[in-house]
Amino acid sequence: MSENAEQAGGAGPSHRSVELGVAGVMALLALIGIYGSLKVGIGWASDGPRAGFFPFYISLIVLIACVVNAAQVLVAARTGKIFAAWSQLRQVFSVLVPLSIYVALVPYIGMYVSSALLIAVFMRWFGRYNWTMVLAVAIVTPIAIFFLFEVWFLVPLPKGMLEHALGY
């Protein structure tokens, strides 16, 4: 991605800062995993390993990998290469933000209504389809998924207020 970012001619976050940022975030998650594992116990019980045994060691391995990665980045010479141009990151976030909103809405309004909204946003925003096509696909697709999963495969998906109002 660095070569494309440089060819795009834009400035952006350095490769070094992104590496350190990811190492820091992952180290924080690993420390949370270690803390939680210690709370539930990492030793052996009479019937085998306690609940925190495997999560503790996985988190410890992740933490060690983060420290090694951060150390390699800090020791390496600064190249000044950018990770990605801001314009490229804007494109990534233009997809990431709607998807994050979708994931946040699923527990509240259900999979089907959330999916219809996501499909409509993506078709209209990115695809520039006309409203007739957007509404047709955004309504038909969740209905088809409902019949596929709920009726034929008998796999329940998260439902919201609309599905509960309809008796599902």
C-alpha positions as semicolon CSV with decimal commas, in nm:
position;residue;x (nm);y (nm);z (nm)
1;M;0,000;0,000;0,000
2;S;0,295;0,234;0,061
3;E;0,396;0,249;-0,305
4;N;0,043;0,334;-0,411
5;A;0,021;0,598;-0,140
6;E;0,340;0,762;-0,260
7;Q;0,221;0,746;-0,620
8;A;-0,102;0,916;-0,516
9;G;0,114;1,207;-0,410
10;G;-0,066;1,262;-0,081
11;A;0,059;1,290;0,269
12;G;-0,057;1,050;0,534
13;P;0,040;0,872;0,852
14;S;0,388;0,725;0,850
15;H;0,443;0,352;0,835
16;R;0,627;0,380;1,166
17;S;0,340;0,552;1,348
18;V;0,087;0,299;1,220
19;E;0,307;0,007;1,329
20;L;0,350;0,157;1,674
21;G;-0,020;0,240;1,699
22;V;-0,130;-0,111;1,608
23;A;0,127;-0,261;1,847
24;G;-0,001;-0,034;2,124
25;V;-0,368;-0,115;2,069
26;M;-0,299;-0,488;2,044
27;A;-0,083;-0,474;2,358
28;L;-0,367;-0,304;2,543
29;L;-0,609;-0,576;2,431
30;A;-0,358;-0,841;2,536
31;L;-0,324;-0,681;2,880
32;I;-0,703;-0,679;2,917
33;G;-0,704;-1,049;2,824
34;I;-0,431;-1,123;3,077
35;Y;-0,615;-0,931;3,349
36;G;-0,943;-1,112;3,279
37;S;-0,769;-1,448;3,270
38;L;-0,602;-1,384;3,605
39;K;-0,940;-1,295;3,755
40;V;-1,095;-1,629;3,656
41;G;-0,782;-1,833;3,722
42;I;-0,504;-1,960;3,500
43;G;-0,403;-2,269;3,693
44;W;-0,521;-2,625;3,691
45;A;-0,827;-2,748;3,872
46;S;-0,913;-3,106;3,959
47;D;-1,094;-3,142;3,627
48;G;-0,837;-2,970;3,406
49;P;-0,732;-2,619;3,312
50;R;-0,928;-2,332;3,460
51;A;-1,125;-2,090;3,240
52;G;-0,841;-1,840;3,206
53;F;-0,562;-2,084;3,123
54;F;-0,569;-2,071;2,743
55;P;-0,677;-1,705;2,712
56;F;-0,390;-1,608;2,942
57;Y;-0,124;-1,775;2,732
58;I;-0,272;-1,653;2,403
59;S;-0,281;-1,298;2,543
60;L;0,076;-1,337;2,669
61;I;0,193;-1,446;2,323
62;V;0,014;-1,149;2,163
63;L;0,173;-0,912;2,416
64;I;0,521;-1,051;2,348
65;A;0,464;-1,018;1,972
66;C;0,358;-0,654;2,022
67;V;0,668;-0,575;2,225
68;V;0,893;-0,740;1,963
69;N;0,718;-0,554;1,681
70;A;0,741;-0,219;1,861
71;A;1,109;-0,279;1,941
72;Q;1,187;-0,361;1,577
73;V;1,012;-0,045;1,462
74;L;1,193;0,171;1,718
75;V;1,534;0,023;1,631
76;A;1,486;0,045;1,253
77;A;1,598;0,353;1,066
78;R;1,327;0,605;0,985
79;T;1,242;0,576;0,618
80;G;0,976;0,845;0,606
81;K;0,748;0,622;0,400
82;I;0,381;0,680;0,449
83;F;0,137;0,402;0,524
84;A;-0,141;0,540;0,304
85;A;-0,247;0,874;0,165
86;W;-0,525;1,053;0,352
87;S;-0,745;1,020;0,042
88;Q;-0,700;0,642;0,052
89;L;-0,782;0,631;0,423
90;R;-1,093;0,841;0,357
91;Q;-1,211;0,570;0,115
92;V;-1,152;0,302;0,378
93;F;-1,344;0,497;0,641
94;S;-1,629;0,566;0,399
95;V;-1,691;0,191;0,410
96;L;-1,587;0,129;0,771
97;V;-1,819;0,389;0,925
98;P;-2,143;0,260;0,766
99;L;-2,044;-0,098;0,849
100;S;-1,977;-0,001;1,212
101;I;-2,317;0,168;1,232
102;Y;-2,473;-0,146;1,082
103;V;-2,311;-0,370;1,344
104;A;-2,420;-0,132;1,621
105;L;-2,781;-0,128;1,495
106;V;-2,829;-0,505;1,459
107;P;-2,899;-0,569;1,831
108;Y;-3,159;-0,292;1,838
109;I;-3,344;-0,304;1,506
110;G;-3,251;-0,654;1,395
111;M;-3,057;-0,806;1,110
112;Y;-3,318;-0,754;0,842
113;V;-3,395;-0,384;0,885
114;S;-3,025;-0,308;0,942
115;S;-2,934;-0,499;0,626
116;A;-3,197;-0,314;0,423
117;L;-3,056;0,019;0,541
118;L;-2,697;-0,086;0,471
119;I;-2,782;-0,210;0,122
120;A;-2,970;0,111;0,048
121;V;-2,686;0,332;0,171
122;F;-2,422;0,146;-0,027
123;M;-2,626;0,125;-0,345
124;R;-2,721;0,492;-0,340
125;W;-2,394;0,635;-0,205
126;F;-2,137;0,422;-0,386
127;G;-2,333;0,275;-0,675
128;R;-2,533;0,589;-0,754
129;Y;-2,835;0,372;-0,841
130;N;-3,176;0,534;-0,881
131;W;-3,417;0,516;-0,589
132;T;-3,642;0,259;-0,756
133;M;-3,357;0,010;-0,786
134;V;-3,226;0,093;-0,437
135;L;-3,563;0,035;-0,271
136;A;-3,631;-0,281;-0,471
137;V;-3,301;-0,447;-0,381
138;A;-3,296;-0,315;-0,022
139;I;-3,640;-0,463;0,043
140;V;-3,622;-0,788;-0,157
141;T;-3,277;-0,898;-0,033
142;P;-3,360;-0,907;0,342
143;I;-3,690;-1,081;0,264
144;A;-3,504;-1,345;0,062
145;I;-3,250;-1,386;0,343
146;F;-3,536;-1,423;0,592
147;F;-3,690;-1,708;0,393
148;L;-3,353;-1,870;0,331
149;F;-3,237;-1,870;0,693
150;E;-3,551;-1,856;0,907
151;V;-3,791;-2,064;0,702
152;W;-3,585;-2,311;0,501
153;F;-3,271;-2,362;0,713
154;L;-3,444;-2,286;1,047
155;V;-3,156;-2,063;1,157
156;P;-3,282;-1,766;1,358
157;L;-3,108;-1,434;1,299
158;P;-3,126;-1,132;1,533
159;K;-3,464;-0,965;1,515
160;G;-3,574;-0,614;1,598
161;M;-3,893;-0,430;1,674
162;L;-4,039;-0,478;1,325
163;E;-4,004;-0,856;1,329
164;H;-4,145;-0,877;1,683
165;A;-4,440;-0,659;1,576
166;L;-4,503;-0,899;1,285
167;G;-4,495;-1,196;1,524
168;Y;-4,154;-1,343;1,434
